Amino acid sequence: MASRRRLTSLIKAAVPLLRRQILVEVIDVVPIAGDVPVIEIAFPGSERLPIYVTDAGSQLLCISYLWRDADVKPRLRAKLLETLLDLNPSVPLSAFGRIGEHFVLVGALNPAASAADMALELATLGDNGRDALGALAEFLV
């Protein structure tokens, strides 16, 4: 498992590339306290959702929280779940999932990923999260 320092260094090296890819000026990189190294990447002043990156040993996981169970219109819940399953194959480098009461988008990288690989993953996950919120808004309260 990578150290918090290694993970932070990789993400900080990816930030200039990411800024150019997504055309934003400010990207905050914030370590989250805890036993497992987690880094929050936030995009202040942007419609992009924060992305959380952690080292799971065999892969680097990138997670963006989309909405909570309570945000789903109860009568449309089954249709939303079916739609997410249908969309999964067409969402590049990401997959829909759930963590507790949160619907998420998840991407993964090899632990030996380069800064360019990380920038691409973060840009893609950010785009996919923004697109998912827009495309699936009809299912949310």
N, C-alpha and C positions, 0 to 999 in steps of 0.2 A: 504494500500500500504506500502511495506517495505521501510525502510529508506535506503539511500545510504550506511550507515554504516553496516546495517544488510546484505545487498546484497554483499558488499565487504567482509565482514567477512565470509559469506558462501562460496564465490568463493575462498578466500584465504585458507580456510580449505580444499577445494576440490583440490587445486593445487598439493599437494604432492601425492595424490591418482591418479590424472590425469597424472602426470609425469610417474608414474609406469605403468599405463595402456597403454600410447602411446609411451613410451620410448624416451622422449625428456628431455633434461636437463634444458632448459630455457623456461619459460612461463612468459610473462609479463601480469600483471593485472593493467589496467589503467582506473581510473574513467574519464568519459567524462562529461565536463561541460554542465549544462542545468537544467531545472526545473524538468525533469524526471530522476530518477537515471538510468544511463546506464554505464555499465562496459565493457571495451574492453579486451578480452583475446587474446593475440597475441603469436605466436610461432616463434620467430626469428630463422633463420637458418633452418627452416623446410618448407616443401611444403604445410603445412596446412594453410588454410585461417583464418583470425581473426574471432572471434565470439563475438557478442555483446549481453549482457544479460541485461534485464530490468524487472522491476516488473510492471505487468499490472493489479495489484489488485487481481484478481482471479487466476492468474497464473504467473509464471516466464517465460518470452519469451527469447529464445536463437535464434539468427539470424546470418546467415553467408551469406554475399553478394557474389554471384557467378560471374555474368557478367552483363553488361549493354545491353539495347536494341540495341545500336549502334554496339555491338560486334557480333550480330547475322547476319548470311548471309541472306539477304532479301529473296532469292528464297527458303530457307529452313525453314523460320520462322514457317509456318503452320505445317510442319512436326515436328519441335522442340516442339511446343506446344502440339501436339498430343503425342509425345514421353514422355514429362514430365507428362502428365495425366496418361499415361500407367504405368510409373515408380512409381508414387506416392504410390500405395499400397505396393510395395516391398522395399521401403526405410525405414528401421527400425527407429522408434522414430523421424522421420523427415518428412516434407512435402515441396514440391516445391511451390513457390508463387512468387508474385511480390510486390515490394514496389517502387512506382514511376517508374523510368526507370530501376530499378535493378531487376534481377532475384535473388531469395534468397532461402535458405533452412531454415526452421523454426522448432524448437522443443519447447516443453513446459513442465513445471514442476509445481507441486503443490507448493504454497508459503511456505509450511512447509517442503519442501524437505531437505533431509540430504546432507552432504558433499559428501557422496558416490553416492547419486542420481545425484547430480550436476556433479560430475566427469564422471559418465557414460554418461550423456546427452552430455557433452562437447566432450568426446572422440568419441561418436557415430556421432554427428553432424560433427565433424572434419573429420572423416573417410568418411562419406557420401558426404561431400563437395569435398574432394579430388577425390573420385571415380566419382562423377558427372562431374567434370572438364575433367577427362580422357575419360569417356564414351561418353560425348557429344561434344567433341572437333570438330568433323566433322561439327557441325552446326555453329561454331564460326569463325570469320575472324581472 
